[in-house]
């Protein structure tokens, strides 16, 4: 299973999602940040069905929700933030979304059902300090090791928390033992991860600018 981990810029439409799906038609799923889908869930479902690609992200309706859309364009998960963890089977993997600061505000436990294979963390905006960056990375490693499950997270390439002057875009992939397969800080290029071989492809044609000049 190949997953595209993307760090798009904040937008109200799905132009960057459409571009990524067109550019990388061989991926099985894409992970986009918290709130990226905004109120465009019907359009996202059409894109998933048209490209035969799973979408894992978040929407606003009006508050943040975790969303998973399968390759048929069906919404197989749509839960409110802070409402408890729910798992669903996608392409043979039991996936549990963690929305942004749910990673550290609520202890991640197993949802009812089979053991999680992959935790996916759509993050809203970048970290507001190096200390926060290290805290979230450490927590992701701990969750992966404790649950023997992979953890993938990604934020938007821009935007800041409550007007902070610092925004450190983040994305990562931890293996089932909590070992980092990649940790990205202020490098907003998309990455394709192969869950079977553990290979990582950096999408060098990604032209998003580095957004850490104010750190």
C-alpha positions, 0 to 999 in steps of 0.5 A: 500500500502506497500512501501520499503524505501531503503538506498543502497550503491552507485553501478553501477549495481542493485544488492542491488535492486535485493536483496531487491525485493527478500527479501521483495516480499510482498511490492507494491513499492520500493523507491531508491535514486537519480541516483541509477538506473544509466543507467540500466533502461531496467534491472530495468523494467524487475525486476519491471515486474518480481516481480510485484513491482513499482520502484521509483528512478532516473537514469542518461542519462547522467544527473539525471532524476526522474523515476517511473516504474509500476508493469508491467515494464512500465516507467510511468515517466521519467523527467529531474531534474529541469524541473518542477514537474510532477505527475502520478497515481500509484496504486491509488495514485497521486505521484510527485517525487522531485529529491534531492535538488529540495526540497529546490532550487525550490518551490514545487507547484502542477503539472497539474492534481489532488492533489498529495497524495505522494511526493517522494524525491530520494536523491543522497548522505547524508547530509554534515552537521547537519544544512543541515539535519535539513533544509531538514527535516523542508522543507519536513514537510512544504511541506507535511503540505502545500499540505496535502500530504505525503512525503517520502525521502531517500539517499544512505548509502554512498557517500558525496557531492563534497568531503565533509568529512561528510556524514549523510545518511537520510530517512524519512516519513511525514504524510499529516499534516507534522508530522514525522512518522520516521526520520532516521539519520545515520541509513541506515537500510531499512524500510517498511511503510504501507500507510494505517495503518501508521505502520513502519517495520525496516528491521533488517536483513539489514547489511549495516554499519553505515556511520557516523563515520566521522561526 
